[in-house]
């Protein structure tokens, strides 16, 4: 257990004997300032020193590597966890907003062949604190650049819906304790139907992004093996349930792969699904992934596919490719570091 795994009651227990407001100062310092205990100048020096030596308040992430791109507007961190596992976080600054992409698992069990994380296999779920700390670190870095972290996307390493309880607990912390708007939090899934249904019933209006990548079961079975358990009919039913419950627009993520899912027939099938739930389509030029021989669609093909979707009545945009030169695709940087054998959780 590390500092962001603690509850407010845990912090109060650590500060037993101190005035009640000390626990509030520590809690707000951790979440609103992203400060370590020794940096909390509102506390007496002796108390800061005691808290800095407290094992339960140690950080959960140790910086293992940091790389930057886009003139500093994109930064990727590789973190070592307490057991030596490696995970990644990417911070992206855009005009008017800063977005952090966080990991929810070390590795991933979904086995999508075009994803570096999927190729690495599953190691364990991240704790709530390990997820939250990624956002806190990104928020602190944003403040150093006179920027405000505004958006969080659960699109890093792992399948968020396969670690639903801890992901949702982190969402509640980010909303209540860091003050981030639920409407600026996005949970991505490769198509875990029970997770989508749980999200539909959840109280906060977070966004949903479905990594679709193929619009027929035969193709999706190959690209996204979990489709064999939750085929498109079941997935679309869950998407309709989420839209009906939230009254919000979901998005379909579509990584364009040359000769695989970038043909006119693919666009037509995708358009049928998107119109059915009034989804926004986010087209992603595929980052090159070692071990996946098929290449991403060239820029001209990406533009043509987007134009065709638009002509078919679909709201579609192309995601700007950020950080290709720094292994910014999920799992690429962590894949360069050795990891210990798989664990049970």
Beta strands, then each sheet from edge to edge (+ up, - down):
strand 1: 62-69
strand 2: 74-80
strand 3: 86-94
strand 4: 97-101
strand 5: 105-107
strand 6: 122-125
strand 7: 151-154
strand 8: 185-189
strand 9: 207-211
strand 10: 251-256
strand 11: 280-285
strand 12: 316-319
sheet 1: 1+ 2- 3+ 4- 7- 8- 9- 10- 11- 12-
sheet 2: 5+ 6-
end
